[in-house]
């Protein structure tokens, strides 16, 4: 039981860290114009957003529902899975 709880805690800590990193990178990128943003920062942002998705997936796999916060990258798969099959085409 403690091992399961520690896995959940670890995944939540990873999720929180990816969210903090994402916020910081967005602040750094905001000072540049569209098309002028450094590619390494854009790549880092995408990597952190992938980390958010992975941490949420790990939490779901452990039976925990991750909290959805504004600024999280679109993670529509679990939301679409909750819809009846007839409405998924929307």
C-alpha positions in Angstrom: 0.0 0.0 0.0 2.8 2.4 0.9 4.5 1.6 -2.4 1.4 2.5 -4.4 1.0 5.7 -2.4 4.6 6.6 -3.0 4.2 6.0 -6.8 1.2 8.3 -6.8 3.1 11.0 -4.9 6.1 10.7 -7.2 3.9 11.1 -10.3 2.1 14.1 -8.8 5.5 15.7 -8.0 6.6 15.1 -11.6 3.4 16.6 -12.8 3.8 19.7 -10.6 7.4 20.1 -11.8 6.5 19.9 -15.4 3.8 22.5 -14.9 6.2 24.9 -13.2 8.7 24.4 -16.0 6.0 25.0 -18.6 5.0 28.2 -16.9 8.6 29.5 -16.8 9.2 28.6 -20.4 6.0 30.3 -21.5 7.1 33.5 -19.7 10.5 33.3 -21.4 8.9 32.8 -24.8 6.4 35.6 -24.3 9.1 38.3 -24.8 9.8 37.2 -28.4 7.6 37.8 -31.4 5.9 35.1 -33.3 8.5 33.3 -35.4 11.3 34.9 -33.4 11.2 32.4 -30.5 14.4 30.4 -29.9 13.9 26.9 -31.2 15.6 25.4 -28.1 13.0 27.0 -25.8 10.1 25.9 -28.0 11.5 22.4 -28.0 11.9 22.5 -24.2 8.3 23.7 -23.9 7.0 20.8 -26.0 9.1 18.3 -24.0 7.6 19.7 -20.7 4.1 19.5 -22.2 4.7 15.9 -23.1 5.9 15.3 -19.5 2.6 16.7 -18.3 0.7 14.3 -20.5 2.9 11.3 -19.4 2.5 12.2 -15.7 -1.2 12.4 -16.1 -1.3 9.1 -17.9 0.8 7.5 -15.1 -1.6 8.8 -12.5 -4.6 7.4 -14.4 -2.8 4.1 -14.7 -2.4 4.1 -10.9 -6.2 4.7 -10.5 -5.8 8.4 -9.7 -7.7 11.1 -11.6 -5.2 13.9 -12.4 -6.4 17.5 -11.9 -6.9 19.4 -15.1 -5.5 23.0 -14.8 -5.7 25.9 -17.1 -2.5 26.0 -19.1 -2.2 22.2 -19.3 -1.7 21.0 -22.8 -4.8 19.5 -24.5 -5.3 16.0 -23.2 -8.5 15.0 -25.0 -8.1 11.3 -25.0 -9.4 10.6 -21.5 -12.2 13.1 -22.0 -13.2 11.6 -25.3 -13.2 8.1 -23.8 -15.9 9.3 -21.3 -18.2 10.3 -24.1 -20.8 7.9 -25.6 -19.5 6.5 -28.9 -22.1 8.4 -30.9 -20.8 11.8 -29.8 -17.1 11.1 -30.3 -17.2 12.2 -33.9 -17.7 15.8 -32.9 
